[in-house]
Amino acid sequence: MPFLPASRLALPRRGALLLALAATALCAGGVHAQAAYPNKPIRLIVPFPPGGGTDMIARTVAQKLTDQHKWNVVVDNRPGAGGNLGVDAAAKAAPDGYTLVMGQTSNLAINPSLYAKLPYDPVKDLVPVALVSSAPIVMAAPANSPYKTFADIVAAAKARPDGITLGYSGNGTVAHLAGELAENAAGIKLRHVPYKGASQAMTDLVGGQIDLYMSAVPTLLGQVRNGKLKAIAITSLKRSAQLPDTPTLAESGYKDFEAASWYGVLAPAGTPAPIVQTLNKAINQALAQPDVADKLKSEGGDVLGGTPEKFSVLLKAEVPRWAKIVKDSGASLD
């Protein structure tokens, strides 16, 4: 065997060592990249136009995440099809934690049974991150409306079937379905006027172009407080702390009547668990801040929060619950 210098013998060993060091560096870089999340703007899709309750809740959370963690959280309003377009866009986005959606009862729990074909499966195509808040639905009328109670509306509707207009933001929303349930419970028929968002609906309601409007408390509370609207009834089992003088439909003679909208942040299915946990922790920290909690409560919402698992359990329970309500109401959309 020919003699080889020690330096020649060491080359393979040095190469192996260099490869090992390179692999270790790559792994460390991957861990660092994940630990550094987020390192670019996060898009939070709101499936409704600006100005409504969902938009207000999303912007409150997004601003606190930006302030508290120096993240760049950008709200992206993607309205259409009762919230389906925005949710679908999130479900089909890359599962990297940089696209989120503020989902709610309507587009996650109601629409699967309300629409014959839904482009997404809320349970399979999305992963729950954190619940944010919940709010009951309010039926409101212009301040100068002749209707003061739900009994007044029932009497007028029976005298003029289909003569009283009822607005709400989007077919398939909790407000839409709550209106259907209220009609069925009272044995009346109202003329439905669906809107694409809350802004135009509020303008028409204050101006008297529609008789009634149903929406979550956050959307209507400001106009009720400034005297431009009056709250007729609320759909929670107990009165709202923000609207203590507004009777519930349950106490107005419709026992056990309840319809509330909950809101939560979700990510595309397949989003890495560490990223989901990072987001969940940050959102819960935001909700724990007094200014955020006070903002949500002042707008008529109850702060929720909790783990992704808590949100997942709720979602899986709400889909069949609302499916029965949809079936019993007779509501459907193609």
C-alpha positions in Angstrom: 0.0 0.0 0.0 1.5 3.4 -1.0 2.3 5.8 1.7 -0.2 8.7 2.1 0.6 11.8 4.0 -1.4 12.4 7.2 -3.0 15.5 5.6 -4.4 13.4 2.8 -5.9 10.9 5.2 -7.6 13.7 7.2 -9.5 15.1 4.2 -12.4 12.7 4.3 -12.8 13.2 8.0 -12.7 16.9 7.6 -15.3 16.7 4.8 -17.6 14.6 7.0 -17.2 17.1 9.8 -18.0 20.0 7.6 -21.1 18.3 6.3 -22.2 17.6 9.8 -21.6 21.2 10.8 -23.6 22.4 7.8 -26.5 20.2 8.6 -26.5 21.4 12.1 -26.5 25.0 10.9 -29.4 24.3 8.6 -31.5 22.7 11.4 -30.6 25.6 13.7 -31.7 28.0 11.0 -35.0 26.2 10.6 -35.6 26.3 14.3 -34.7 30.0 14.4 -37.0 30.8 11.5 -39.9 29.1 13.3 -39.1 30.8 16.6 -38.9 34.1 14.8 -42.5 33.8 13.6 -43.9 36.2 12.5 -41.3 37.9 10.4 -43.7 39.5 7.8 -47.2 41.0 7.9 -50.1 38.7 9.0 -53.4 39.1 7.0 -56.6 38.8 9.1 -59.5 38.3 6.7 -62.8 39.8 7.7 -65.5 38.1 5.5 -67.8 41.2 5.7 -67.5 44.9 4.7 -66.0 47.5 7.1 -68.2 49.0 9.8 -70.0 45.9 11.1 -69.6 44.0 14.3 -67.2 41.4 12.9 -65.0 44.1 11.5 -64.9 46.0 14.8 -63.9 43.0 16.7 -61.2 42.0 14.2 -59.7 45.5 14.2 -59.7 45.7 18.0 -57.7 42.4 18.2 -55.5 43.2 15.3 -54.5 46.6 16.7 -53.7 45.1 20.1 -51.5 42.4 18.6 -49.7 45.1 16.6 -49.2 47.3 19.7 -48.4 44.6 22.1 -46.1 42.4 20.1 -45.0 44.8 17.3 -46.5 42.5 14.7 -47.9 43.9 11.5 -51.5 42.5 11.5 -53.4 43.8 8.5 -57.2 43.5 8.3 -58.4 42.5 4.8 -62.2 42.9 4.2 -63.3 40.2 1.8 -67.2 40.3 1.8 -69.6 38.3 -0.3 -71.9 35.3 -0.3 -72.9 35.6 3.4 -69.2 35.6 4.5 -68.4 32.5 2.4 -65.9 34.2 0.0 -63.7 35.4 2.8 -63.7 32.2 4.7 -63.0 30.2 1.5 -60.0 32.5 0.7 -58.5 31.7 4.1 -59.2 28.0 3.8 -57.3 27.9 0.5 -54.4 30.1 1.7 -50.9 28.7 2.5 -50.9 27.1 5.9 -48.0 29.2 7.2 -49.6 31.4 9.8 -49.7 34.5 7.6 -53.3 34.3 6.6 -56.0 34.1 9.3 -59.8 34.7 9.2 -62.2 36.1 11.8 -65.0 33.5 11.5 -68.3 33.6 13.2 -71.4 31.5 13.8 -73.0 32.2 10.4 -70.2 31.3 8.1 -68.8 28.4 10.2 -71.9 26.8 11.8 -74.9 27.9 9.8 -73.8 28.0 6.2 -72.9 24.3 5.9 -76.6 23.4 6.2 -78.0 26.6 4.6 -76.1 26.4 1.3 -76.5 23.3 -0.9 -72.8 23.6 -2.0 -70.2 25.3 0.2 -66.7 25.7 -1.2 -65.1 24.8 2.2 -65.6 22.5 5.1 -65.3 24.6 8.3 -64.2 21.6 10.4 -61.8 20.0 7.9 -60.4 23.0 6.0 -59.7 25.3 9.0 -57.9 25.0 12.3 -59.4 26.9 15.3 -56.9 29.3 16.9 -58.9 31.2 19.6 -62.4 32.3 20.4 -62.7 36.0 20.8 -66.2 37.1 21.8 -69.9 36.4 21.6 -72.8 38.8 21.2 -76.6 38.3 21.0 -78.7 39.7 18.2 -80.8 42.9 18.6 -83.9 43.9 16.7 -83.9 47.6 16.2 -86.1 50.3 14.6 -85.8 54.0 13.8 -86.2 56.3 16.8 -89.5 57.6 15.4 -90.9 54.2 14.6 -94.5 53.5 15.8 -93.3 50.1 17.1 -92.2 50.1 20.7 -92.3 46.3 21.5 -92.2 43.1 19.7 -95.9 42.7 20.4 -96.5 45.8 18.4 -94.6 44.3 15.4 -96.5 41.1 15.7 -99.9 42.9 15.7 -98.9 45.1 12.7 -97.5 42.1 10.7 -100.7 40.1 11.2 -102.7 43.1 10.1 -100.4 43.6 7.0 -98.7 40.3 6.1 -95.4 40.9 4.4 -95.9 44.7 4.9 -93.1 45.3 7.4 -89.5 45.2 6.1 -86.7 43.5 8.1 -83.1 44.1 7.1 -79.9 42.2 8.0 -76.4 41.9 6.7 -76.1 38.9 4.4 -78.2 35.8 3.8 -77.2 33.0 6.1 -76.0 35.2 9.0 -77.2 34.6 12.5 -79.3 37.8 12.2 -81.0 36.4 9.1 -81.8 33.1 10.8 -82.8 34.8 14.1 -85.3 36.8 12.0 -86.7 33.6 10.5 -87.0 32.0 13.9 -88.7 35.0 15.4 -91.3 35.0 12.5 -92.0 31.3 12.9 -92.3 31.7 16.7 -94.8 34.6 16.4 -96.6 33.2 13.3 -96.0 36.3 11.2 -94.3 37.1 7.9 -91.9 40.0 7.4 -90.5 41.2 4.1 -86.8 40.4 4.2 -84.2 42.9 2.9 -80.7 41.4 2.9 -77.7 43.8 2.7 -74.1 43.2 1.7 -72.9 44.9 4.9 -74.0 46.9 7.9 -73.0 50.4 6.7 -75.7 50.8 4.1 -78.3 49.0 6.2 -77.7 51.4 9.1 -78.1 54.4 6.8 -81.4 53.0 5.5 -82.7 52.1 9.0 -81.9 55.5 10.5 -83.5 57.2 7.4 -86.6 55.0 7.7 -86.2 53.2 4.4 -86.6 49.9 6.3 -88.7 49.2 9.3 -86.5 46.9 11.3 -82.9 45.7 11.3 -81.4 42.7 13.1 -77.7 42.5 13.9 -75.3 41.7 16.7 -75.1 44.2 19.6 -71.8 45.8 18.6 -73.2 47.0 15.3 -76.3 48.7 16.7 -75.3 49.8 20.2 -73.8 53.2 19.2 -76.8 54.3 17.3 -79.1 53.1 20.1 -77.2 55.1 22.6 -77.2 58.3 20.6 -80.9 58.1 20.2 -81.1 57.5 16.4 -82.4 53.9 16.9 -84.4 52.1 19.5 -83.8 48.5 20.5 -87.0 46.4 20.4 -85.9 43.0 21.6 -82.7 41.0 22.1 -82.2 37.3 21.4 -80.2 36.2 24.4 -81.8 34.3 27.3 -80.9 37.2 29.7 -80.8 41.0 29.1 -77.6 42.6 27.9 -75.7 44.7 30.4 -75.2 47.3 27.6 -79.0 47.3 26.8 -80.6 46.7 30.2 -84.0 48.2 29.2 -84.3 45.9 26.2 -86.4 42.8 26.8 -85.4 39.4 25.5 -87.7 37.6 23.1 -87.8 34.8 25.7 -89.4 37.1 28.3 -91.6 38.6 25.6 -93.5 35.3 25.5 -91.3 33.1 23.3 -89.8 30.7 25.9 -86.2 29.5 25.4 -85.7 31.7 22.3 -81.9 32.2 21.9 -79.7 33.1 19.0 -76.2 34.5 19.5 -73.2 35.1 17.3 -69.7 34.0 18.4 -66.5 35.1 16.8 -63.1 33.5 16.6 -59.8 33.4 14.7 -58.9 30.5 12.5 -56.1 29.5 10.2 -55.9 27.2 7.2 -55.8 23.4 8.0 -52.2 22.2 8.2 -50.9 25.3 9.9 -48.0 24.1 12.2 -49.1 23.5 15.8 -46.3 25.8 17.2 -47.6 28.7 15.1 -51.2 28.1 16.2 -50.0 28.0 19.9 -48.1 31.3 19.3 -51.1 33.0 17.9 -53.4 31.6 20.6 -51.2 32.8 23.4 -50.9 36.3 21.8 -54.7 36.6 21.2 -55.4 35.5 24.8 -52.9 38.1 26.1 -54.7 40.7 24.0 -58.1 39.8 25.3 -56.8 40.0 28.9 -55.9 43.6 28.5 -58.4 45.9 30.2 -58.8 48.3 27.2 -59.6 45.4 24.8 -62.0 43.7 27.2 -63.7 47.1 28.0 -64.0 47.8 24.2 -65.6 44.5 23.5 -67.9 44.7 26.5 -68.8 48.3 25.8 -69.9 47.3 22.3 -72.1 44.6 23.7 -69.9 41.5 23.4 -68.7 39.0 26.0 -65.0 38.2 26.0 -64.3 34.5 25.5 -60.7 33.4 24.7 -59.4 30.0 25.7 -57.5 27.2 24.0 -57.7 26.0 20.3 -59.2 22.8 21.6 -62.0 24.8 23.4 -62.8 26.5 20.1 -62.7 23.1 18.2 -65.2 21.5 20.6 -67.6 24.5 20.2 -67.4 24.4 16.4 -68.1 20.7 16.2 -71.1 21.1 18.5 -72.5 24.2 16.8 -72.6 22.8 13.3 -75.3 20.1 14.0 -77.1 22.4 16.4 -77.6 25.1 13.8 -78.4 22.4 11.2 -81.5 21.6 13.2 -82.4 25.2 13.5 -82.0 25.8 9.8 -84.2 22.7 9.1 -86.9 23.7 11.5 -87.0 27.3 10.2 -87.3 26.2 6.6 -84.6 28.6 5.5 -82.4 27.6 2.5 -80.1 29.2 0.0 -78.8 27.8 -3.3 
